[in-house]
């Protein structure tokens, strides 16, 4: 059951996975599918991003990026 040809799986393989501009987000090391809706140039991805599921994914990406930044700052200060 595929849902037809017009169906797009925004959770795992959304428009953010195939952007022309490669992103350097560290979340791709952990789970690259969390960037599936992070394509702000695609209107469908932006629509999915403002829904509750997209906001949860954006929150997870931002929290992981901030945690990675804090870990980097701590490592640089104590090394």
mmCIF file of the N, C-alpha and C atoms, coordinates in Angstrom:
data_MODEL
# 
_entry.id   MODEL 
# 
loop_
_atom_site.group_PDB 
_atom_site.id 
_atom_site.type_symbol 
_atom_site.label_atom_id 
_atom_site.label_alt_id 
_atom_site.label_comp_id 
_atom_site.label_asym_id 
_atom_site.label_entity_id 
_atom_site.label_seq_id 
_atom_site.pdbx_PDB_ins_code 
_atom_site.Cartn_x 
_atom_site.Cartn_y 
_atom_site.Cartn_z 
_atom_site.occupancy 
_atom_site.B_iso_or_equiv 
_atom_site.pdbx_formal_charge 
_atom_site.auth_seq_id 
_atom_site.auth_comp_id 
_atom_site.auth_asym_id 
_atom_site.auth_atom_id 
_atom_site.pdbx_PDB_model_num 
ATOM 1   N N  . UNK A 1 1  ? 0.844  -1.174 0.000  1.00 0.00 ? 1  UNK A N  1 
ATOM 2   C CA . UNK A 1 1  ? 0.000  0.000  0.000  1.00 0.00 ? 1  UNK A CA 1 
ATOM 3   C C  . UNK A 1 1  ? 0.891  1.240  0.000  1.00 0.00 ? 1  UNK A C  1 
ATOM 4   N N  . UNK A 1 2  ? 0.948  1.922  -1.102 1.00 0.00 ? 2  UNK A N  1 
ATOM 5   C CA . UNK A 1 2  ? 1.854  3.048  -1.236 1.00 0.00 ? 2  UNK A CA 1 
ATOM 6   C C  . UNK A 1 2  ? 1.168  4.392  -1.114 1.00 0.00 ? 2  UNK A C  1 
ATOM 7   N N  . UNK A 1 3  ? -0.132 4.460  -1.277 1.00 0.00 ? 3  UNK A N  1 
ATOM 8   C CA . UNK A 1 3  ? -0.832 5.728  -1.162 1.00 0.00 ? 3  UNK A CA 1 
ATOM 9   C C  . UNK A 1 3  ? -0.946 6.482  -2.475 1.00 0.00 ? 3  UNK A C  1 
ATOM 10  N N  . UNK A 1 4  ? -0.503 5.892  -3.561 1.00 0.00 ? 4  UNK A N  1 
ATOM 11  C CA . UNK A 1 4  ? -0.599 6.554  -4.856 1.00 0.00 ? 4  UNK A CA 1 
ATOM 12  C C  . UNK A 1 4  ? 0.659  7.336  -5.205 1.00 0.00 ? 4  UNK A C  1 
ATOM 13  N N  . UNK A 1 5  ? 0.634  7.946  -6.375 1.00 0.00 ? 5  UNK A N  1 
ATOM 14  C CA . UNK A 1 5  ? 1.807  8.667  -6.861 1.00 0.00 ? 5  UNK A CA 1 
ATOM 15  C C  . UNK A 1 5  ? 1.921  10.067 -6.275 1.00 0.00 ? 5  UNK A C  1 
ATOM 16  N N  . UNK A 1 6  ? 0.829  10.650 -5.810 1.00 0.00 ? 6  UNK A N  1 
ATOM 17  C CA . UNK A 1 6  ? 0.860  12.014 -5.277 1.00 0.00 ? 6  UNK A CA 1 
ATOM 18  C C  . UNK A 1 6  ? 1.173  12.053 -3.795 1.00 0.00 ? 6  UNK A C  1 
ATOM 19  N N  . UNK A 1 7  ? 1.421  10.949 -3.178 1.00 0.00 ? 7  UNK A N  1 
ATOM 20  C CA . UNK A 1 7  ? 1.662  10.869 -1.739 1.00 0.00 ? 7  UNK A CA 1 
ATOM 21  C C  . UNK A 1 7  ? 3.149  11.004 -1.458 1.00 0.00 ? 7  UNK A C  1 
ATOM 22  N N  . UNK A 1 8  ? 3.519  11.842 -0.508 1.00 0.00 ? 8  UNK A N  1 
ATOM 23  C CA . UNK A 1 8  ? 4.916  12.032 -0.117 1.00 0.00 ? 8  UNK A CA 1 
ATOM 24  C C  . UNK A 1 8  ? 5.055  11.738 1.360  1.00 0.00 ? 8  UNK A C  1 
ATOM 25  N N  . UNK A 1 9  ? 6.033  10.944 1.723  1.00 0.00 ? 9  UNK A N  1 
ATOM 26  C CA . UNK A 1 9  ? 6.296  10.629 3.113  1.00 0.00 ? 9  UNK A CA 1 
ATOM 27  C C  . UNK A 1 9  ? 7.166  11.738 3.698  1.00 0.00 ? 9  UNK A C  1 
ATOM 28  N N  . UNK A 1 10 ? 6.531  12.736 4.341  1.00 0.00 ? 10 UNK A N  1 
ATOM 29  C CA . UNK A 1 10 ? 7.268  13.863 4.885  1.00 0.00 ? 10 UNK A CA 1 
ATOM 30  C C  . UNK A 1 10 ? 8.035  13.493 6.149  1.00 0.00 ? 10 UNK A C  1 
ATOM 31  N N  . UNK A 1 11 ? 7.674  12.411 6.796  1.00 0.00 ? 11 UNK A N  1 
ATOM 32  C CA . UNK A 1 11 ? 8.337  12.045 8.049  1.00 0.00 ? 11 UNK A CA 1 
ATOM 33  C C  . UNK A 1 11 ? 9.736  11.514 7.795  1.00 0.00 ? 11 UNK A C  1 
ATOM 34  N N  . UNK A 1 12 ? 9.904  10.666 6.805  1.00 0.00 ? 12 UNK A N  1 
ATOM 35  C CA . UNK A 1 12 ? 11.203 10.036 6.566  1.00 0.00 ? 12 UNK A CA 1 
ATOM 36  C C  . UNK A 1 12 ? 11.928 10.561 5.327  1.00 0.00 ? 12 UNK A C  1 
ATOM 37  N N  . UNK A 1 13 ? 11.201 10.858 4.269  1.00 0.00 ? 13 UNK A N  1 
ATOM 38  C CA . UNK A 1 13 ? 11.848 11.254 3.019  1.00 0.00 ? 13 UNK A CA 1 
ATOM 39  C C  . UNK A 1 13 ? 11.186 12.493 2.447  1.00 0.00 ? 13 UNK A C  1 
ATOM 40  N N  . UNK A 1 14 ? 11.109 13.540 3.215  1.00 0.00 ? 14 UNK A N  1 
ATOM 41  C CA . UNK A 1 14 ? 10.491 14.784 2.765  1.00 0.00 ? 14 UNK A CA 1 
ATOM 42  C C  . UNK A 1 14 ? 11.420 15.585 1.878  1.00 0.00 ? 14 UNK A C  1 
ATOM 43  N N  . UNK A 1 15 ? 10.988 16.781 1.495  1.00 0.00 ? 15 UNK A N  1 
ATOM 44  C CA . UNK A 1 15 ? 11.783 17.615 0.589  1.00 0.00 ? 15 UNK A CA 1 
ATOM 45  C C  . UNK A 1 15 ? 13.102 18.097 1.181  1.00 0.00 ? 15 UNK A C  1 
ATOM 46  N N  . UNK A 1 16 ? 13.274 18.014 2.456  1.00 0.00 ? 16 UNK A N  1 
ATOM 47  C CA . UNK A 1 16 ? 14.530 18.443 3.058  1.00 0.00 ? 16 UNK A CA 1 
ATOM 48  C C  . UNK A 1 16 ? 15.670 17.474 2.830  1.00 0.00 ? 16 UNK A C  1 
ATOM 49  N N  . UNK A 1 17 ? 15.358 16.273 2.423  1.00 0.00 ? 17 UNK A N  1 
ATOM 50  C CA . UNK A 1 17 ? 16.404 15.276 2.198  1.00 0.00 ? 17 UNK A CA 1 
ATOM 51  C C  . UNK A 1 17 ? 17.125 15.485 0.870  1.00 0.00 ? 17 UNK A C  1 
ATOM 52  N N  . UNK A 1 18 ? 16.476 16.125 -0.098 1.00 0.00 ? 18 UNK A N  1 
ATOM 53  C CA . UNK A 1 18 ? 17.085 16.269 -1.423 1.00 0.00 ? 18 UNK A CA 1 
ATOM 54  C C  . UNK A 1 18 ? 17.209 17.741 -1.823 1.00 0.00 ? 18 UNK A C  1 
ATOM 55  N N  . UNK A 1 19 ? 17.784 18.542 -0.951 1.00 0.00 ? 19 UNK A N  1 
ATOM 56  C CA . UNK A 1 19 ? 17.992 19.949 -1.277 1.00 0.00 ? 19 UNK A CA 1 
ATOM 57  C C  . UNK A 1 19 ? 19.251 20.112 -2.118 1.00 0.00 ? 19 UNK A C  1 
ATOM 58  N N  . UNK A 1 20 ? 19.301 21.194 -2.870 1.00 0.00 ? 20 UNK A N  1 
ATOM 59  C CA . UNK A 1 20 ? 20.495 21.483 -3.684 1.00 0.00 ? 20 UNK A CA 1 
ATOM 60  C C  . UNK A 1 20 ? 21.634 22.015 -2.838 1.00 0.00 ? 20 UNK A C  1 
ATOM 61  N N  . UNK A 1 21 ? 21.291 22.644 -1.709 1.00 0.00 ? 21 UNK A N  1 
ATOM 62  C CA . UNK A 1 21 ? 22.299 23.214 -0.820 1.00 0.00 ? 21 UNK A CA 1 
ATOM 63  C C  . UNK A 1 21 ? 22.532 22.239 0.325  1.00 0.00 ? 21 UNK A C  1 
ATOM 64  N N  . UNK A 1 22 ? 23.698 21.629 0.413  1.00 0.00 ? 22 UNK A N  1 
ATOM 65  C CA . UNK A 1 22 ? 23.937 20.679 1.511  1.00 0.00 ? 22 UNK A CA 1 
ATOM 66  C C  . UNK A 1 22 ? 24.046 21.410 2.850  1.00 0.00 ? 22 UNK A C  1 
ATOM 67  N N  . UNK A 1 23 ? 23.405 20.873 3.862  1.00 0.00 ? 23 UNK A N  1 
ATOM 68  C CA . UNK A 1 23 ? 23.475 21.497 5.179  1.00 0.00 ? 23 UNK A CA 1 
ATOM 69  C C  . UNK A 1 23 ? 24.544 20.814 6.020  1.00 0.00 ? 23 UNK A C  1 
ATOM 70  N N  . UNK A 1 24 ? 25.108 21.551 6.916  1.00 0.00 ? 24 UNK A N  1 
ATOM 71  C CA . UNK A 1 24 ? 26.176 21.062 7.783  1.00 0.00 ? 24 UNK A CA 1 
ATOM 72  C C  . UNK A 1 24 ? 25.647 20.800 9.197  1.00 0.00 ? 24 UNK A C  1 
ATOM 73  N N  . UNK A 1 25 ? 24.394 20.410 9.312  1.00 0.00 ? 25 UNK A N  1 
ATOM 74  C CA . UNK A 1 25 ? 23.807 20.180 10.626 1.00 0.00 ? 25 UNK A CA 1 
ATOM 75  C C  . UNK A 1 25 ? 24.374 18.910 11.246 1.00 0.00 ? 25 UNK A C  1 
ATOM 76  N N  . UNK A 1 26 ? 24.663 18.977 12.529 1.00 0.00 ? 26 UNK A N  1 
ATOM 77  C CA . UNK A 1 26 ? 25.212 17.807 13.209 1.00 0.00 ? 26 UNK A CA 1 
ATOM 78  C C  . UNK A 1 26 ? 24.151 16.763 13.504 1.00 0.00 ? 26 UNK A C  1 
ATOM 79  N N  . UNK A 1 27 ? 22.881 17.103 13.362 1.00 0.00 ? 27 UNK A N  1 
ATOM 80  C CA . UNK A 1 27 ? 21.811 16.135 13.597 1.00 0.00 ? 27 UNK A CA 1 
ATOM 81  C C  . UNK A 1 27 ? 21.849 15.025 12.548 1.00 0.00 ? 27 UNK A C  1 
ATOM 82  N N  . UNK A 1 28 ? 22.456 15.293 11.402 1.00 0.00 ? 28 UNK A N  1 
ATOM 83  C CA . UNK A 1 28 ? 22.550 14.268 10.361 1.00 0.00 ? 28 UNK A CA 1 
ATOM 84  C C  . UNK A 1 28 ? 23.420 13.099 10.794 1.00 0.00 ? 28 UNK A C  1 
ATOM 85  N N  . UNK A 1 29 ? 24.329 13.316 11.751 1.00 0.00 ? 29 UNK A N  1 
ATOM 86  C CA . UNK A 1 29 ? 25.119 12.216 12.284 1.00 0.00 ? 29 UNK A CA 1 
ATOM 87  C C  . UNK A 1 29 ? 24.264 11.299 13.142 1.00 0.00 ? 29 UNK A C  1 
ATOM 88  N N  . UNK A 1 30 ? 23.280 11.869 13.825 1.00 0.00 ? 30 UNK A N  1 
ATOM 89  C CA . UNK A 1 30 ? 22.426 11.111 14.734 1.00 0.00 ? 30 UNK A CA 1 
ATOM 90  C C  . UNK A 1 30 ? 21.257 10.483 13.997 1.00 0.00 ? 30 UNK A C  1 
ATOM 91  N N  . UNK A 1 31 ? 20.461 11.294 13.312 1.00 0.00 ? 31 UNK A N  1 
ATOM 92  C CA . UNK A 1 31 ? 19.288 10.814 12.581 1.00 0.00 ? 31 UNK A CA 1 
ATOM 93  C C  . UNK A 1 31 ? 19.028 11.744 11.398 1.00 0.00 ? 31 UNK A C  1 
ATOM 94  N N  . UNK A 1 32 ? 19.451 11.377 10.200 1.00 0.00 ? 32 UNK A N  1 
ATOM 95  C CA . UNK A 1 32 ? 19.284 12.275 9.055  1.00 0.00 ? 32 UNK A CA 1 
ATOM 96  C C  . UNK A 1 32 ? 17.837 12.482 8.637  1.00 0.00 ? 32 UNK A C  1 
ATOM 97  N N  . UNK A 1 33 ? 16.918 11.617 9.057  1.00 0.00 ? 33 UNK A N  1 
ATOM 98  C CA . UNK A 1 33 ? 15.526 11.794 8.658  1.00 0.00 ? 33 UNK A CA 1 
ATOM 99  C C  . UNK A 1 33 ? 14.846 12.931 9.396  1.00 0.00 ? 33 UNK A C  1 
ATOM 100 N N  . UNK A 1 34 ? 15.459 13.469 10.450 1.00 0.00 ? 34 UNK A N  1 
ATOM 101 C CA . UNK A 1 34 ? 14.856 14.610 11.143 1.00 0.00 ? 34 UNK A CA 1 
ATOM 102 C C  . UNK A 1 34 ? 14.944 15.890 10.319 1.00 0.00 ? 34 UNK A C  1 
ATOM 103 N N  . UNK A 1 35 ? 15.750 15.901 9.282  1.00 0.00 ? 35 UNK A N  1 
ATOM 104 C CA . UNK A 1 35 ? 15.841 17.078 8.419  1.00 0.00 ? 35 UNK A CA 1 
ATOM 105 C C  . UNK A 1 35 ? 14.922 16.961 7.206  1.00 0.00 ? 35 UNK A C  1 
ATOM 106 N N  . UNK A 1 36 ? 13.955 16.051 7.241  1.00 0.00 ? 36 UNK A N  1 
ATOM 107 C CA . UNK A 1 36 ? 13.079 15.834 6.088  1.00 0.00 ? 36 UNK A CA 1 
ATOM 108 C C  . UNK A 1 36 ? 12.190 17.031 5.785  1.00 0.00 ? 36 UNK A C  1 
ATOM 109 N N  . UNK A 1 37 ? 11.842 17.828 6.784  1.00 0.00 ? 37 UNK A N  1 
ATOM 110 C CA . UNK A 1 37 ? 10.976 18.985 6.546  1.00 0.00 ? 37 UNK A CA 1 
ATOM 111 C C  . UNK A 1 37 ? 11.735 20.301 6.625  1.00 0.00 ? 37 UNK A C  1 
ATOM 112 N N  . UNK A 1 38 ? 13.045 20.277 6.705  1.00 0.00 ? 38 UNK A N  1 
ATOM 113 C CA . UNK A 1 38 ? 13.829 21.499 6.851  1.00 0.00 ? 38 UNK A CA 1 
ATOM 114 C C  . UNK A 1 38 ? 14.290 22.057 5.511  1.00 0.00 ? 38 UNK A C  1 
ATOM 115 N N  . UNK A 1 39 ? 13.386 22.176 4.582  1.00 0.00 ? 39 UNK A N  1 
ATOM 116 C CA . UNK A 1 39 ? 13.663 22.822 3.305  1.00 0.00 ? 39 UNK A CA 1 
ATOM 117 C C  . UNK A 1 39 ? 12.727 24.014 3.206  1.00 0.00 ? 39 UNK A C  1 
ATOM 118 N N  . UNK A 1 40 ? 13.222 25.204 3.538  1.00 0.00 ? 40 UNK A N  1 
ATOM 119 C CA . UNK A 1 40 ? 12.363 26.378 3.616  1.00 0.00 ? 40 UNK A CA 1 
ATOM 120 C C  . UNK A 1 40 ? 12.015 26.940 2.247  1.00 0.00 ? 40 UNK A C  1 
ATOM 121 N N  . UNK A 1 41 ? 12.661 26.479 1.186  1.00 0.00 ? 41 UNK A N  1 
ATOM 122 C CA . UNK A 1 41 ? 12.331 26.965 -0.154 1.00 0.00 ? 41 UNK A CA 1 
ATOM 123 C C  . UNK A 1 41 ? 11.182 26.183 -0.775 1.00 0.00 ? 41 UNK A C  1 
ATOM 124 N N  . UNK A 1 42 ? 10.808 25.056 -0.209 1.00 0.00 ? 42 UNK A N  1 
ATOM 125 C CA . UNK A 1 42 ? 9.706  24.252 -0.721 1.00 0.00 ? 42 UNK A CA 1 
ATOM 126 C C  . UNK A 1 42 ? 8.441  24.568 0.074  1.00 0.00 ? 42 UNK A C  1 
ATOM 127 N N  . UNK A 1 43 ? 7.368  25.021 -0.585 1.00 0.00 ? 43 UNK A N  1 
ATOM 128 C CA . UNK A 1 43 ? 6.158  25.380 0.157  1.00 0.00 ? 43 UNK A CA 1 
ATOM 129 C C  . UNK A 1 43 ? 5.516  24.192 0.873  1.00 0.00 ? 43 UNK A C  1 
ATOM 130 N N  . UNK A 1 44 ? 5.591  23.006 0.296  1.00 0.00 ? 44 UNK A N  1 
ATOM 131 C CA . UNK A 1 44 ? 5.006  21.833 0.949  1.00 0.00 ? 44 UNK A CA 1 
ATOM 132 C C  . UNK A 1 44 ? 5.768  21.466 2.216  1.00 0.00 ? 44 UNK A C  1 
ATOM 133 N N  . UNK A 1 45 ? 7.079  21.622 2.191  1.00 0.00 ? 45 UNK A N  1 
ATOM 134 C CA . UNK A 1 45 ? 7.880  21.338 3.382  1.00 0.00 ? 45 UNK A CA 1 
ATOM 135 C C  . UNK A 1 45 ? 7.592  22.354 4.475  1.00 0.00 ? 45 UNK A C  1 
ATOM 136 N N  . UNK A 1 46 ? 7.377  23.611 4.085  1.00 0.00 ? 46 UNK A N  1 
ATOM 137 C CA . UNK A 1 46 ? 7.058  24.628 5.078  1.00 0.00 ? 46 UNK A CA 1 
ATOM 138 C C  . UNK A 1 46 ? 5.696  24.366 5.700  1.00 0.00 ? 46 UNK A C  1 
ATOM 139 N N  . UNK A 1 47 ? 4.735  23.915 4.898  1.00 0.00 ? 47 UNK A N  1 
ATOM 140 C CA . UNK A 1 47 ? 3.417  23.556 5.433  1.00 0.00 ? 47 UNK A CA 1 
ATOM 141 C C  . UNK A 1 47 ? 3.537  22.410 6.434  1.00 0.00 ? 47 UNK A C  1 
ATOM 142 N N  . UNK A 1 48 ? 4.352  21.424 6.108  1.00 0.00 ? 48 UNK A N  1 
ATOM 143 C CA . UNK A 1 48 ? 4.540  20.293 7.025  1.00 0.00 ? 48 UNK A CA 1 
ATOM 144 C C  . UNK A 1 48 ? 5.302  20.724 8.270  1.00 0.00 ? 48 UNK A C  1 
ATOM 145 N N  . UNK A 1 49 ? 6.158  21.727 8.140  1.00 0.00 ? 49 UNK A N  1 
ATOM 146 C CA . UNK A 1 49 ? 6.959  22.180 9.273  1.00 0.00 ? 49 UNK A CA 1 
ATOM 147 C C  . UNK A 1 49 ? 6.124  22.913 10.313 1.00 0.00 ? 49 UNK A C  1 
ATOM 148 N N  . UNK A 1 50 ? 5.085  23.621 9.898  1.00 0.00 ? 50 UNK A N  1 
ATOM 149 C CA . UNK A 1 50 ? 4.269  24.357 10.855 1.00 0.00 ? 50 UNK A CA 1 
ATOM 150 C C  . UNK A 1 50 ? 3.185  23.494 11.496 1.00 0.00 ? 50 UNK A C  1 
ATOM 151 N N  . UNK A 1 51 ? 3.061  22.248 11.076 1.00 0.00 ? 51 UNK A N  1 
ATOM 152 C CA . UNK A 1 51 ? 2.148  21.310 11.739 1.00 0.00 ? 51 UNK A CA 1 
ATOM 153 C C  . UNK A 1 51 ? 2.814  20.801 13.022 1.00 0.00 ? 51 UNK A C  1 
ATOM 154 N N  . UNK A 1 52 ? 2.065  20.216 13.938 1.00 0.00 ? 52 UNK A N  1 
ATOM 155 C CA . UNK A 1 52 ? 2.664  19.769 15.208 1.00 0.00 ? 52 UNK A CA 1 
ATOM 156 C C  . UNK A 1 52 ? 3.831  18.794 15.036 1.00 0.00 ? 52 UNK A C  1 
ATOM 157 N N  . UNK A 1 53 ? 3.745  17.866 14.094 1.00 0.00 ? 53 UNK A N  1 
ATOM 158 C CA . UNK A 1 53 ? 4.843  16.924 13.896 1.00 0.00 ? 53 UNK A CA 1 
ATOM 159 C C  . UNK A 1 53 ? 6.097  17.641 13.409 1.00 0.00 ? 53 UNK A C  1 
ATOM 160 N N  . UNK A 1 54 ? 5.946  18.597 12.500 1.00 0.00 ? 54 UNK A N  1 
ATOM 161 C CA . UNK A 1 54 ? 7.094  19.347 12.010 1.00 0.00 ? 54 UNK A CA 1 
ATOM 162 C C  . UNK A 1 54 ? 7.713  20.207 13.087 1.00 0.00 ? 54 UNK A C  1 
ATOM 163 N N  . UNK A 1 55 ? 6.878  20.779 13.957 1.00 0.00 ? 55 UNK A N  1 
ATOM 164 C CA . UNK A 1 55 ? 7.412  21.587 15.049 1.00 0.00 ? 55 UNK A CA 1 
ATOM 165 C C  . UNK A 1 55 ? 8.187  20.737 16.043 1.00 0.00 ? 55 UNK A C  1 
ATOM 166 N N  . UNK A 1 56 ? 7.710  19.526 16.289 1.00 0.00 ? 56 UNK A N  1 
ATOM 167 C CA . UNK A 1 56 ? 8.448  18.611 17.177 1.00 0.00 ? 56 UNK A CA 1 
ATOM 168 C C  . UNK A 1 56 ? 9.794  18.235 16.566 1.00 0.00 ? 56 UNK A C  1 
ATOM 169 N N  . UNK A 1 57 ? 9.816  18.005 15.255 1.00 0.00 ? 57 UNK A N  1 
ATOM 170 C CA . UNK A 1 57 ? 11.087 17.686 14.602 1.00 0.00 ? 57 UNK A CA 1 
ATOM 171 C C  . UNK A 1 57 ? 12.031 18.882 14.628 1.00 0.00 ? 57 UNK A C  1 
ATOM 172 N N  . UNK A 1 58 ? 11.505 20.088 14.402 1.00 0.00 ? 58 UNK A N  1 
ATOM 173 C CA . UNK A 1 58 ? 12.335 21.288 14.461 1.00 0.00 ? 58 UNK A CA 1 
ATOM 174 C C  . UNK A 1 58 ? 12.883 21.497 15.868 1.00 0.00 ? 58 UNK A C  1 
ATOM 175 N N  . UNK A 1 59 ? 12.056 21.248 16.873 1.00 0.00 ? 59 UNK A N  1 
ATOM 176 C CA . UNK A 1 59 ? 12.507 21.365 18.259 1.00 0.00 ? 59 UNK A CA 1 
ATOM 177 C C  . UNK A 1 59 ? 13.609 20.365 18.564 1.00 0.00 ? 59 UNK A C  1 
ATOM 178 N N  . UNK A 1 60 ? 13.466 19.138 18.071 1.00 0.00 ? 60 UNK A N  1 
ATOM 179 C CA . UNK A 1 60 ? 14.494 18.121 18.302 1.00 0.00 ? 60 UNK A CA 1 
ATOM 180 C C  . UNK A 1 60 ? 15.802 18.505 17.619 1.00 0.00 ? 60 UNK A C  1 
ATOM 181 N N  . UNK A 1 61 ? 15.724 19.031 16.395 1.00 0.00 ? 61 UNK A N  1 
ATOM 182 C CA . UNK A 1 61 ? 16.931 19.439 15.670 1.00 0.00 ? 61 UNK A CA 1 
ATOM 183 C C  . UNK A 1 61 ? 17.623 20.586 16.397 1.00 0.00 ? 61 UNK A C  1 
ATOM 184 N N  . UNK A 1 62 ? 16.854 21.587 16.823 1.00 0.00 ? 62 UNK A N  1 
ATOM 185 C CA . UNK A 1 62 ? 17.444 22.744 17.502 1.00 0.00 ? 62 UNK A CA 1 
ATOM 186 C C  . UNK A 1 62 ? 18.060 22.330 18.832 1.00 0.00 ? 62 UNK A C  1 
ATOM 187 N N  . UNK A 1 63 ? 17.371 21.477 19.590 1.00 0.00 ? 63 UNK A N  1 
ATOM 188 C CA . UNK A 1 63 ? 17.913 21.029 20.879 1.00 0.00 ? 63 UNK A CA 1 
ATOM 189 C C  . UNK A 1 63 ? 19.200 20.231 20.688 1.00 0.00 ? 63 UNK A C  1 
ATOM 190 N N  . UNK A 1 64 ? 19.264 19.397 19.652 1.00 0.00 ? 64 UNK A N  1 
ATOM 191 C CA . UNK A 1 64 ? 20.472 18.621 19.398 1.00 0.00 ? 64 UNK A CA 1 
ATOM 192 C C  . UNK A 1 64 ? 21.614 19.532 18.976 1.00 0.00 ? 64 UNK A C  1 
ATOM 193 N N  . UNK A 1 65 ? 21.320 20.537 18.138 1.00 0.00 ? 65 UNK A N  1 
ATOM 194 C CA . UNK A 1 65 ? 22.359 21.461 17.701 1.00 0.00 ? 65 UNK A CA 1 
ATOM 195 C C  . UNK A 1 65 ? 22.895 22.273 18.880 1.00 0.00 ? 65 UNK A C  1 
ATOM 196 N N  . UNK A 1 66 ? 22.021 22.730 19.774 1.00 0.00 ? 66 UNK A N  1 
ATOM 197 C CA . UNK A 1 66 ? 22.464 23.489 20.941 1.00 0.00 ? 66 UNK A CA 1 
ATOM 198 C C  . UNK A 1 66 ? 23.279 22.606 21.879 1.00 0.00 ? 66 UNK A C  1 
ATOM 199 N N  . UNK A 1 67 ? 22.844 21.345 22.064 1.00 0.00 ? 67 UNK A N  1 
ATOM 200 C CA . UNK A 1 67 ? 23.597 20.429 22.903 1.00 0.00 ? 67 UNK A CA 1 
ATOM 201 C C  . UNK A 1 67 ? 24.984 20.165 22.315 1.00 0.00 ? 67 UNK A C  1 
ATOM 202 N N  . UNK A 1 68 ? 25.063 20.032 21.008 1.00 0.00 ? 68 UNK A N  1 
ATOM 203 C CA . UNK A 1 68 ? 26.342 19.817 20.351 1.00 0.00 ? 68 UNK A CA 1 
ATOM 204 C C  . UNK A 1 68 ? 27.238 21.049 20.504 1.00 0.00 ? 68 UNK A C  1 
ATOM 205 N N  . UNK A 1 69 ? 26.658 22.239 20.393 1.00 0.00 ? 69 UNK A N  1 
ATOM 206 C CA . UNK A 1 69 ? 27.430 23.463 20.578 1.00 0.00 ? 69 UNK A CA 1 
ATOM 207 C C  . UNK A 1 69 ? 27.951 23.575 22.006 1.00 0.00 ? 69 UNK A C  1 
ATOM 208 N N  . UNK A 1 70 ? 27.114 23.267 22.992 1.00 0.00 ? 70 UNK A N  1 
ATOM 209 C CA . UNK A 1 70 ? 27.559 23.321 24.385 1.00 0.00 ? 70 UNK A CA 1 
ATOM 210 C C  . UNK A 1 70 ? 28.659 22.290 24.658 1.00 0.00 ? 70 UNK A C  1 
ATOM 211 N N  . UNK A 1 71 ? 28.520 21.113 24.084 1.00 0.00 ? 71 UNK A N  1 
ATOM 212 C CA . UNK A 1 71 ? 29.570 20.105 24.243 1.00 0.00 ? 71 UNK A CA 1 
ATOM 213 C C  . UNK A 1 71 ? 30.882 20.554 23.637 1.00 0.00 ? 71 UNK A C  1 
ATOM 214 N N  . UNK A 1 72 ? 30.808 21.222 22.487 1.00 0.00 ? 72 UNK A N  1 
ATOM 215 C CA . UNK A 1 72 ? 32.010 21.734 21.844 1.00 0.00 ? 72 UNK A CA 1 
ATOM 216 C C  . UNK A 1 72 ? 32.650 22.837 22.691 1.00 0.00 ? 72 UNK A C  1 
ATOM 217 N N  . UNK A 1 73 ? 31.833 23.721 23.249 1.00 0.00 ? 73 UNK A N  1 
ATOM 218 C CA . UNK A 1 73 ? 32.362 24.798 24.090 1.00 0.00 ? 73 UNK A CA 1 
ATOM 219 C C  . UNK A 1 73 ? 33.030 24.240 25.329 1.00 0.00 ? 73 UNK A C  1 
ATOM 220 N N  . UNK A 1 74 ? 32.409 23.262 25.972 1.00 0.00 ? 74 UNK A N  1 
ATOM 221 C CA . UNK A 1 74 ? 32.996 22.643 27.163 1.00 0.00 ? 74 UNK A CA 1 
ATOM 222 C C  . UNK A 1 74 ? 34.300 21.938 26.811 1.00 0.00 ? 74 UNK A C  1 
ATOM 223 N N  . UNK A 1 75 ? 34.328 21.244 25.691 1.00 0.00 ? 75 UNK A N  1 
ATOM 224 C CA . UNK A 1 75 ? 35.546 20.536 25.287 1.00 0.00 ? 75 UNK A CA 1 
ATOM 225 C C  . UNK A 1 75 ? 36.682 21.501 24.981 1.00 0.00 ? 75 UNK A C  1 
ATOM 226 N N  . UNK A 1 76 ? 36.371 22.621 24.364 1.00 0.00 ? 76 UNK A N  1 
ATOM 227 C CA . UNK A 1 76 ? 37.422 23.587 24.046 1.00 0.00 ? 76 UNK A CA 1 
ATOM 228 C C  . UNK A 1 76 ? 37.929 24.295 25.302 1.00 0.00 ? 76 UNK A C  1 
ATOM 229 N N  . UNK A 1 77 ? 37.045 24.591 26.239 1.00 0.00 ? 77 UNK A N  1 
ATOM 230 C CA . UNK A 1 77 ? 37.469 25.288 27.454 1.00 0.00 ? 77 UNK A CA 1 
ATOM 231 C C  . UNK A 1 77 ? 38.302 24.402 28.368 1.00 0.00 ? 77 UNK A C  1 
ATOM 232 N N  . UNK A 1 78 ? 38.024 23.126 28.408 1.00 0.00 ? 78 UNK A N  1 
ATOM 233 C CA . UNK A 1 78 ? 38.711 22.239 29.343 1.00 0.00 ? 78 UNK A CA 1 
ATOM 234 C C  . UNK A 1 78 ? 39.837 21.447 28.690 1.00 0.00 ? 78 UNK A C  1 
ATOM 235 N N  . UNK A 1 79 ? 40.122 21.714 27.475 1.00 0.00 ? 79 UNK A N  1 
ATOM 236 C CA . UNK A 1 79 ? 41.200 20.998 26.807 1.00 0.00 ? 79 UNK A CA 1 
ATOM 237 C C  . UNK A 1 79 ? 42.371 21.891 26.530 1.00 0.00 ? 79 UNK A C  1 
# 
